[in-house]
Amino acid sequence: MKQKIVQTALKICEKDGYDSFSMRKLATKLNLDPMAVYHYFASKEELTKAIVELIFHRFENKAMFNAKNPKQAFQKILVEYWNLFIEYPGLSLYLIKNSFEDFPSVVLLNEKLQDLWNAFGPGRNVEKKLDIIIDFVHGNALAFSMAPRKNGKGGKTNQNQKQFESSLQYLLGYLSQS
C-alpha cells in the first residue's frame, strides 16, 4: 500500500503541481480515509521525500555507473538528469524552490558530481560552477518539457537531447577553463 500511495501521489503532483497537492486529495483518489494515509506517512513532507527518493533511485540505477573517464561519467549523469526532468517537470520545479539538503538522494547526486568535477576540472569555485551547471540542466529541461510535443516516436526528443548535449559540452568546456 505504501508504494501505491507514493505512485499515486507522484501522479497527482505531476498533474496538478506539488504546491496544490494535499493528503486529502491523495486519500480521495485512493478511496481512503485521509487518516489512513497518515498511517503510512506522518506528513506531506515525509511523503514528498518518499516521492523524491523513488524518482532519484530510478535515476541512480540508470546514471550512476563507474566510468574510467570522469568527464564522460559527469556528462552521462547530467544527460540522464536532464531526461529525468523531462519526464518529471513538476519535480524539477519543486526542487528548484526547495532546499535539496532535505533529500538524501539529491545530496548524493551533488556529492558525486562534485567528486567527478574535481577529478577532471579545476578546483576553483567548484560549488558555484556546479550550481551554474545544474541550473542550466533544470532550465533547459523545463523549457523543453513545457514546449508542445508532436506525435511520433521521440525524434524531436532525440534532436533536443543532442542539442542539449552540445550546449552542455560547450558550457563544461567554458567552466573548466575559468
N, C-alpha and C positions, 0 to 999 in steps of 0.2 A: 504494500500500500504506500509505503514511503516513496518508492520510485515513481509510482503513478502520480502522487502529489507533486513531486518535483517536475515531472514531464508536463503535467497539465499546467502548472504554474509557469513554466517556461513558455508554453504556447500562448497563454494569456498575456504574459509580459511582452512577448514579441508582437502580438496582435494589437494590444491596447496601450502598450508602453509601461515601463516599470513604475513610473510615477503614479499611474492610475490603478495599479494592481492593489488588491486588498485580499486579505484572508477570507473575508465574507464572499467575495466574488469567486474565489477559488472553491470554497465549500459548496456554493450553489452549482457551479459547473460540475462538481463531482457528486452532486446529490447527497451531500453530507451535512450534518450539523456543524456549524462553524467551530464549535469547541472540539470536534473530532480532529480537525486539522492541527489544533494546538497540542493534541496528544502526541503528535509526531514532531512538530516544530514549535518551540516555545514562543517564537516571534516571527514577524515578517522578515526581520534582518537575518535570523537564523536560516529561514527558507531561502532567502536571496543568496546567502553564502553557499548553500547546497546547490543552487542552480549554477552559480559561477563555477564551483568546483566540478560539477558534472561536465560542463562545457569545456573547461580547461583540461580535464582529464582526457577527454576525447582528443583535444588539440595536442596534448603532450604525447599521446600514443602515435600521432601522425608526424609530429615535428621534432620531437626530442630524440635525435639519433646522434650517434657519435661519428663524426667525420674526421678524416685526417687533416683536412684543411679548415681551420676555424672560420675563415671568411665565408666559405661555402656553407658551412653549418649555420652561421649567423644569417645569411641571406635566405636559406631554406626555411629557417624558423620564422623569419619576417614574412615570407610569402605565405606560409601556412597561417600565420596570424592574420594577414590580410584576408585570406579566404574565410577564416573564422568569422570575421566581422562582416563579410559579405553575407554570410549565412545568418548571422545574428546581429543586425544593426542596432536593435534596441539595447543589447548588452553593451555594445560599444558606447552608446550614448550614456548609459548608466555608469560605466567605469570611468568615462571622462569626467562626469560630475562628482564622483565619489572617490575617496582615497582607496587606492589599490592595496594599501597595507593591511586592510582587514581580510584579504583573501589570500590564503597560503599559496595557491597555485599561481596567482599573479605575481606574488613576491618571488616565487621560484623562477618564473619566466624572466623577471628583471635581473635576478642574480645570474642566471645562465647567460643572458645577453651581455651583461657586464663582463663576465669571465671571458666570453668569446671575443668581445671587443678588445679587451686588454691583451688577448693572445695575438691579435693582428694589427690593432690600431694604436696610435699614440696614446699615452696615458693622461694627457691634459684634458680637463673638463669632461670627463667620461660621462658623468651623470647628465650634464647639460646636453651633450651630443645624443645620448640615448633618449632623452626627453624629446628632442627635435625629431629623431627617427620614429619614435612611437607616435608622436603627433602627426607626422607625415602619413604613417600607415593608417591611423584612425581616420584622418581627413579624407584620404584617397578612397578608403573602403566605404566610408559613409557617402561620399559623392557618387560612387558607383552604385551602391545599394539603393540610393534614392532615385536613380535615373530609371526611366521607363525601360522595361525589357521587352525584347521581341521574342516571339515564339521560335523555338528551334532547339538545337542540341548543344547550346553553350558556346557557339562560335564567337559570339560577342564577348562572353566571359573570358575565353582564352585570349582574345585580342586585348582586352583590358588588362589581363594579368601580364601579358608581355609588355604592355606599355608601363604598367606599374613596376615590373622588374627592371626595365630600362631606366626609369626615373630613380628607382631605389639605388641602382648601381652608380648613377651619377652622384646622388646625394652622399652615398657612402664614400665615394672617391673624394668628394669635396671635404667632407668632415674628417676623413683620415689624414688629410694634408693640412688641416687648420689647427 
